[in-house]
């Protein structure tokens, strides 16, 4: 699982709406790296900046994400259960400003579902790769 996840090329297969990424600073994908990511979400272009806080595969990958009105800190932990199974847990902290703060307050379940969607999409992608 980890090699599938630790690849920019693979992100396009499972991260819905990802249009492009541009490395800005640091060693690409490693602790301290900064990357600009462009998404198409519900017909809108959204720019997000990822800053890698800790890149320690196979155990963890932590990053901060910024886009207009939203800051999120995401901590991913991986536990190898066996050679065919890895448990992935994620802790997310969202901070919003302006109108996004209202949306977070009014629709917390929708935000929670949206934060789990990449995990579900990655699971489908990884399982489809293991059968080939």
Secondary structure, 3 states (H helix, E strand, C coil): CHHHHCCHHHHHHHCCCEEEEEEEECCCCCCCCEEEEEEEECCEEEEEEEEEEEEECCCEEEEEEEECCEEEEEEEEEEEEECCEEEEEEEEEEEECCHHHHHHHHCHHHHHHHHHHHHHHHHHHHHHHHCC
